[in-house]
Structure formats: structure tokens, C-alpha cells
């Protein structure tokens, strides 16, 4: 009798008291997802009908063999260097926007916020900076590129400005959140003990969160490399523009080679991120 009662108690201990609620939420999400599929007229049958399969087969067959002539490979290498340059300069420019903005809106570096004595002026200023970051990251890179292509003309300059503005908004927001999540009560106590903002930043917040900061920064560089594909379609240079030219000419072999070049660049960014993390650890 005692053994049976003990088994019942053990079973109750491991049961989730909210499983009914979570189950109904899960069913509700599935129904909502099905409704969304219908609202956008998503239909997998169109992808697998005979005509679509035939077109896809012809398109994929045109990829082989890849274009590996020395002249085209030299062109791909040159454009890859341009792509890396666009992504790197664009990201550095974004850092010039994101880092100061992150320091301005980070609550862990605000003495008045920690002490609960923030004035209306300081709150309004932080909110204004947040609104600027929201505006910058709300406008996609492609839209910024379209605007600046008209201003500065075709070429990498428009792509660099587009990446700098959009990624500056993203970096500012994420860096501030990383520093705030890693600071917490420790930074609050250090504020009350008389440490300056610089001391808290360089001796507490950055050392505690350096791995996340480095990983996210390299990831953003990888995203910038991939963004150049889209930006190239509006004449912003790099491998993306060459990809557009090859697609216009229906040169499947060239497209295949260019896609492999992008895969290598993304692999390189992943290797770079891991190497930097290993060096820091």
C-alpha cells in the first residue's frame, strides 16, 4: 500500500501541472499557422507539378559543369575581394554608429538609472537614441542602397553606406542588451562603490561579455557578406553584381561558381569566429 502511494506521489511530482494550457496553446498556434499559409496562398503543389519540376531540372543542369576558366576565376577572385572590402568597411562604419549608441542607451552605465534618479532629460535623450536606432534598422539595406545609388551613383559606396546604417542600428541595440544582461547586480554594486563608467565598462562588462560581442560582430560581418548579394542587384558592386550579370545571361556555370565563392566566404567567417573565440578563451 505504501509502495503504491509512493509511486503515485512520484508520478505526480514529475507531471507538468500546466500541460493542458500548453497543449491548447500549441494547438492554437498550429491553427493560426495554417490560417497564415492560406492567407499568403502558399501551395506546395505548384512547386512539384510537372512544369515546375521540368523548369527546375533544366535550371540545375545548366549549373554543371561550373565555369572554371582562368579568366573567370580571376574575375571572381577580384569581385570576392571587393565583396570582403564592402562588408568590412560597411561593418566598421556600422561599429562607429553602434558602439557609441550602445554606450548611451545602456542602463548598466547610467548612474541615474541605477540609483533610480533618472531625470526627464536623460530619459528623453536615451529614448531619442533608441528611436534613431529603430529607424536605422527598420529600413532594409536594399532600400538604403536604392536611395544612395541615386545619390552617389553605381558602385560599392552605396552598399557601404547601406550596410553601415542598417547594421549600425542593429549593433547598437544588441550591444546594449548584451552589456545590460551581463552586468546586472554586479555593475549596480560597483556604481554604488564609486567606480566610474569607464572602469565598469572595461573591467566588468566587456570582459564578462567579450565572447558574445565577438561572436555577434563576426556573425554580422557574415551577414554583411551575404547582403552584398542582394545589394549587387541594384548595382552596388561585388560578387552580387556579377551574379546578376550571369543570371541575365543565363550562364548557369558562372552562377554555380559564384555560389561556391559565397559558400567559401561564409565558411571563412565561421572559421574566423571560432578562431577568435578560441584565442580569447
C-alpha positions as CSV (number, residue, x, y, z in Angstrom):
1,X,0.0,0.0,0.0
2,X,2.8,2.4,0.9
3,X,4.7,1.5,-2.2
4,X,1.6,2.2,-4.4
5,X,1.1,5.6,-2.7
6,X,4.8,6.4,-3.1
7,X,4.6,5.6,-6.8
8,X,1.6,7.9,-7.2
9,X,3.3,10.7,-5.4
10,X,6.4,10.3,-7.6
11,X,4.3,10.3,-10.7
12,X,2.5,13.5,-9.6
13,X,5.9,15.1,-8.8
14,X,7.0,14.7,-12.4
15,X,3.7,15.7,-14.1
16,X,3.5,19.2,-15.6
17,X,0.6,21.0,-13.9
18,X,0.3,23.4,-16.9
19,X,0.4,20.8,-19.6
20,X,-3.3,21.3,-20.5
21,X,-2.7,25.0,-21.0
22,X,0.5,24.5,-23.1
23,X,-1.3,21.8,-25.2
24,X,-4.1,24.2,-26.1
25,X,-1.7,27.0,-26.9
26,X,0.2,24.6,-29.2
27,X,-3.0,23.6,-31.0
28,X,-3.9,27.2,-31.3
29,X,-0.5,28.1,-32.8
30,X,-0.9,25.3,-35.4
31,X,-4.4,26.5,-36.4
32,X,-3.0,30.1,-36.7
33,X,-0.1,28.8,-38.8
34,X,-2.5,27.0,-41.1
35,X,-4.5,30.2,-41.4
36,X,-1.4,32.2,-42.3
37,X,-0.5,29.7,-45.0
38,X,-3.9,30.1,-46.6
39,X,-3.7,33.9,-46.3
40,X,-0.5,34.0,-48.4
41,X,-1.8,31.4,-50.8
42,X,1.1,29.1,-50.1
43,X,0.7,25.9,-52.2
44,X,3.4,23.2,-52.4
45,X,1.6,21.6,-55.3
46,X,2.8,24.5,-57.5
47,X,6.4,23.6,-56.6
48,X,6.1,19.9,-57.5
49,X,3.8,20.0,-60.6
50,X,5.3,18.7,-63.8
51,X,6.1,22.0,-65.4
52,X,7.9,23.4,-62.3
53,X,9.9,20.2,-61.9
54,X,11.0,20.4,-65.6
55,X,12.0,24.0,-65.3
56,X,13.9,23.3,-62.1
57,X,15.7,20.3,-63.6
58,X,16.8,22.4,-66.6
59,X,18.0,25.2,-64.4
60,X,20.0,22.9,-62.2
61,X,21.5,21.0,-65.1
62,X,22.7,24.3,-66.5
63,X,24.9,24.7,-63.4
64,X,27.2,21.9,-64.5
65,X,30.0,22.0,-65.3
66,X,30.9,25.1,-63.3
67,X,32.8,27.8,-65.1
68,X,36.4,27.4,-64.1
69,X,38.3,29.2,-66.9
70,X,41.3,31.2,-65.6
71,X,39.8,34.5,-66.8
72,X,36.5,34.0,-65.0
73,X,38.2,32.7,-61.8
74,X,40.4,35.8,-61.7
75,X,37.2,37.9,-62.1
76,X,35.6,36.0,-59.3
77,X,38.6,36.5,-57.1
78,X,38.7,40.2,-57.7
79,X,35.0,40.6,-57.1
80,X,35.3,38.5,-53.9
81,X,37.9,40.9,-52.6
82,X,35.5,43.8,-53.4
83,X,32.8,41.9,-51.5
84,X,35.0,41.4,-48.5
85,X,36.0,45.1,-48.6
86,X,32.4,46.3,-48.9
87,X,31.4,44.0,-45.9
88,X,34.4,45.0,-43.8
89,X,34.2,48.8,-44.4
90,X,30.5,48.7,-44.0
91,X,30.7,46.9,-40.7
92,X,33.4,49.1,-39.3
93,X,31.3,52.1,-40.3
94,X,28.4,50.4,-38.5
95,X,30.5,50.0,-35.4
96,X,31.2,53.7,-35.4
97,X,27.4,54.2,-35.1
98,X,26.5,51.2,-33.0
99,X,29.1,51.4,-30.2
100,X,28.5,55.0,-29.1
101,X,24.8,54.4,-29.3
102,X,25.0,51.3,-27.2
103,X,27.0,53.1,-24.5
104,X,24.5,55.9,-24.5
105,X,21.4,53.7,-24.0
106,X,23.0,51.0,-21.8
107,X,21.3,51.2,-18.4
108,X,24.2,49.5,-16.7
109,X,26.4,52.5,-17.5
110,X,23.8,55.1,-16.3
111,X,24.4,56.1,-12.7
112,X,21.0,57.9,-12.6
113,X,19.1,54.8,-13.8
114,X,20.9,52.5,-11.3
115,X,20.2,54.9,-8.5
116,X,16.6,55.4,-9.6
117,X,17.0,59.1,-10.0
118,X,17.0,59.5,-13.8
119,X,15.7,62.9,-14.9
120,X,13.2,63.5,-17.7
121,X,16.0,65.0,-19.9
122,X,18.2,61.9,-19.6
123,X,15.3,59.5,-20.2
124,X,14.2,61.6,-23.2
125,X,17.7,61.6,-24.6
126,X,18.0,57.8,-24.3
127,X,14.6,57.3,-25.8
128,X,15.6,59.5,-28.7
129,X,18.7,57.5,-29.4
130,X,16.7,54.3,-29.3
131,X,14.2,55.8,-31.8
132,X,17.1,56.6,-34.1
133,X,18.4,53.0,-33.9
134,X,14.9,51.7,-34.5
135,X,14.7,53.9,-37.6
136,X,18.1,52.8,-38.9
137,X,17.4,49.1,-38.6
138,X,13.8,49.3,-39.7
139,X,14.9,50.3,-43.2
140,X,16.4,47.3,-45.1
141,X,19.8,47.5,-46.7
142,X,18.3,47.2,-50.1
143,X,16.2,50.3,-49.6
144,X,19.1,52.4,-48.3
145,X,21.2,51.1,-51.3
146,X,18.4,52.1,-53.8
147,X,18.4,55.6,-52.2
148,X,22.1,56.1,-52.2
149,X,22.7,54.7,-55.7
150,X,20.7,57.7,-56.9
151,X,22.9,60.0,-54.8
152,X,26.4,58.6,-55.2
153,X,25.9,56.5,-58.3
154,X,26.5,52.8,-59.0
155,X,29.3,51.1,-57.1
156,X,30.4,50.0,-53.6
157,X,29.9,53.3,-51.9
158,X,26.1,52.9,-51.9
159,X,26.5,49.4,-50.5
160,X,28.9,50.5,-47.7
161,X,26.5,53.3,-46.6
162,X,23.5,50.9,-46.7
163,X,25.3,48.3,-44.5
164,X,26.6,51.0,-42.2
165,X,23.2,52.5,-41.5
166,X,21.1,49.3,-41.1
167,X,23.8,47.4,-39.2
168,X,24.6,50.4,-37.0
169,X,21.0,50.3,-35.7
170,X,21.3,46.5,-35.1
171,X,24.7,46.6,-33.4
172,X,23.7,49.5,-31.1
173,X,20.6,47.6,-29.9
174,X,22.2,44.2,-29.4
175,X,25.4,45.5,-27.8
176,X,23.4,47.5,-25.3
177,X,21.3,44.4,-24.5
178,X,24.4,42.2,-24.1
179,X,26.1,44.7,-21.7
180,X,22.9,45.0,-19.7
181,X,22.3,41.3,-19.4
182,X,25.9,40.7,-18.4
183,X,26.1,43.5,-15.9
184,X,23.1,43.1,-13.6
185,X,23.6,43.5,-9.9
186,X,27.4,43.4,-10.1
187,X,27.6,46.7,-12.1
188,X,25.0,48.2,-9.8
189,X,27.0,47.5,-6.7
190,X,30.2,48.9,-8.4
191,X,28.3,52.1,-9.2
192,X,27.4,52.5,-5.5
193,X,31.1,51.7,-4.6
194,X,32.3,54.7,-6.6
195,X,33.6,53.2,-9.8
196,X,33.5,55.3,-13.0
197,X,31.6,54.3,-16.1
198,X,34.9,53.6,-17.9
199,X,36.1,51.3,-15.1
200,X,32.8,49.4,-15.1
201,X,32.8,49.1,-18.9
202,X,36.4,48.0,-19.4
203,X,36.9,45.9,-16.3
204,X,33.5,44.3,-15.8
205,X,31.1,44.5,-18.7
206,X,33.4,43.9,-21.6
207,X,35.4,41.0,-20.0
208,X,32.2,39.3,-18.9
209,X,30.6,39.5,-22.4
210,X,33.5,39.6,-24.8
211,X,32.7,36.1,-26.3
212,X,29.1,37.2,-27.1
213,X,30.3,40.5,-28.5
214,X,32.9,38.9,-30.8
215,X,30.5,36.2,-32.0
216,X,27.8,38.6,-32.8
217,X,30.2,41.0,-34.5
218,X,31.6,38.3,-36.8
219,X,28.1,37.0,-37.4
220,X,27.1,40.5,-38.6
221,X,30.2,40.5,-40.9
222,X,29.0,37.3,-42.3
223,X,25.5,38.8,-42.8
224,X,27.2,41.8,-44.5
225,X,28.9,39.5,-46.9
226,X,25.6,37.9,-47.8
227,X,23.9,41.2,-48.0
228,X,26.2,42.2,-50.8
229,X,24.5,39.6,-53.0
230,X,21.2,41.5,-52.7
231,X,22.9,44.9,-52.9
232,X,24.7,43.8,-56.1
233,X,21.4,43.5,-57.8
234,X,20.9,47.3,-57.6
235,X,24.4,48.0,-58.9
236,X,26.3,48.2,-55.7
237,X,29.3,46.1,-56.9
238,X,30.9,42.9,-55.6
239,X,30.0,39.3,-56.3
240,X,26.3,40.2,-56.2
241,X,26.5,42.4,-59.2
242,X,28.5,39.7,-61.1
243,X,25.8,37.2,-60.1
244,X,23.1,39.4,-61.5
245,X,25.0,39.7,-64.8
246,X,25.4,36.0,-65.0
247,X,21.8,35.4,-64.3
248,X,20.8,37.8,-67.0
249,X,22.9,35.9,-69.5
250,X,21.5,32.5,-68.2
251,X,25.1,31.4,-67.6
252,X,24.4,28.5,-65.2
253,X,28.1,27.5,-64.9
254,X,29.1,31.0,-63.8
255,X,26.2,31.1,-61.3
256,X,27.4,27.8,-59.8
257,X,31.0,29.2,-59.4
258,X,29.8,32.4,-57.8
259,X,27.6,30.5,-55.4
260,X,30.6,28.3,-54.4
261,X,32.6,31.5,-53.8
262,X,29.8,32.8,-51.4
263,X,29.9,29.4,-49.6
264,X,33.6,29.7,-49.1
265,X,33.3,33.3,-47.8
266,X,30.6,32.2,-45.3
267,X,32.8,29.2,-44.2
268,X,35.7,31.6,-43.7
269,X,33.6,33.8,-41.5
270,X,32.6,30.8,-39.4
271,X,36.2,29.7,-39.1
272,X,37.2,33.3,-38.1
273,X,34.6,33.4,-35.4
274,X,35.7,30.1,-33.9
275,X,39.4,31.1,-34.1
276,X,38.8,34.4,-32.3
277,X,36.7,32.7,-29.6
278,X,39.5,30.2,-29.1
279,X,42.1,32.9,-28.8
280,X,40.0,34.8,-26.2
281,X,39.4,31.7,-24.1
